[in-house]
Amino acid sequence: MWALKKLNLDWVEAANLRMTQLNEMEEFRLHAYESAAMYKERMKFVLEKKILKREFISGDLVLLFNSRLKFISEIWTGPFKVVSVSPYGAIELESEDGTRTFKVNGQRVRHYLGTIGERHLLEQFALKDSPPPVPTTE
C-alpha cells in the first residue's frame, strides 16, 4: 500500500505557515548580516593595529620595499631622500643621484639607519653625550 502524506488543503492555515517560514528566513538573513558586519569590524581593528605609524619629514633617508624581489635577500633598496609627505600617507622620494622623484605608499618605506659602521658611529656619539658612569669601589 502506498502511504500518502496528509495534505493541508486549508488555505488560511497554509498561508499562515508560509508567512511564518518567510519571517524565520528573514530573521536568519538579518542575523547573518549582523554577524558578518561584526566580523568585518573585528578584522578591520586587528589589521589596522598591525599598521605601523611611521612619521617622515622631508630630508629623511628611507629604504623602499621592493615587492618584486621577495625571494632575493635585498628586498629593501635605497637609501632615498624624502621630498614631501602628503597627509594621507603618500611619500614623494628622490633617487640617490637626485635626478628623478616618484611617489610611493608610506607603508612601503622605513627609516634608513645606515650601515653597520655608521650605526656604530652613532652609538659612539650617543655614549659620549651620556653622563659618565659612576665609579664603584670594590
N, C-alpha and C positions, 0 to 999 in steps of 0.2 A: 504494500500500500504506500502510496505517496503521501507524505505528510506535508500539508500546506501550512505556511505561517499564517497567523491571524492577521488579516489586513485591516488597517484602520481606515474605515470609509467615512468617519465623521470629519467633515471638512473644517469645522471650527477647532476641534482638538488637534488636527494635523497642522493647521495654520499656527496655532499657539506653540506647538512643538518646534516647528521650523523657525519661528521668531526667537525662541529660547536658544536654539542652536546657533543662529546668526549672532545673537548678543554674546554668547560664550566665545564665539570665534573672534568677535570684535575686541572683547576683553583680553583674549590671548594675544592678539596682534598689538594692542596697546602696551601690554606688559613686556612683550619682546622689544618694542620700540624704546621703552624706558630703560630696559636692561642694556640695549645697545648704546644709548646715549650716555649712561653711567660708565660703561666700559670705555667709550671714547674719551670721556673726561679724565678717567684714571690714567689711561695710556698717554694722553697729552701731558698730564702732570709729570709722569715718570720720564717721558722723553725730554721735556723741557728742563727737568732737573739735571739731565746729563749734559746740556748745552753749557759750555764754559763761557763765562762772561770775561772776555779779554778786552781791555781798553787800549787803543792805539792812538798815538798822536803823530802828527806829521813830523818826519825826521827819524822815526824809529826804524831800526833794522829788523826785518822779519824774514822767516823762511816760508816758502809756499809749498803746500802739499800737492804732489803730482799724482793723481789717481791712476794715470796710465802706467806708472812704474811700481805697482803694488808688489810684484814678485821680485823686484830688484831691491837691493839694500838701500839705495839712495832715492827714497821717495820724497824727501824734503830738499827742495832746490833753493838756491839763493846765496847770499842774502840780497834782499830787495829793500829799497828805501820807501817808506810810506809818504805819499804826496798829500793825500787828503782822505778823510774818513767821513762817510755820509751817516746821517742819524739812524739809518735802517740797517747798517752792517756792511754795506759795500765799501771796499777799500781800494783806492787807486794807488798802484805801485809803480815805481820807476825801476827799470832794469839796471843791472850792475854798472853798465857803461854809461847810463844816463841818456840813451838815445830814444827809448820809447817808454810810454806809460800804458798801463792797462788796468782794468777794474776786475776785482775778484770778490768772492764771498768772504766775509770776515771769519767764517768758521774754517776756512782752508789755510789760514796763516797762523803762525805762532811767533813769539818773540825770539829773536836771534841772540843767543848768549855768547857767541864767539867760539873759537876753537879752544881746545884744552889749555893751550899755552896762554891765550888771552884770559880765560876764566881763572887760571892760576894767578895771573897778574891782578885781576880784580879782587881776588880773595886776599892777596897781599896788601892791597890798598885798604881793604876793609879792616884788616888786622892792625894796620898802622893807625887807623883812626880810632880804634877802640882803646879804652884806658889800659894802662899797663897792669899786668897781673900782680896780685898782692903776694909778696914773698911769704913763704911759710917757714916756720922754724921747726926743725926736726930734732 
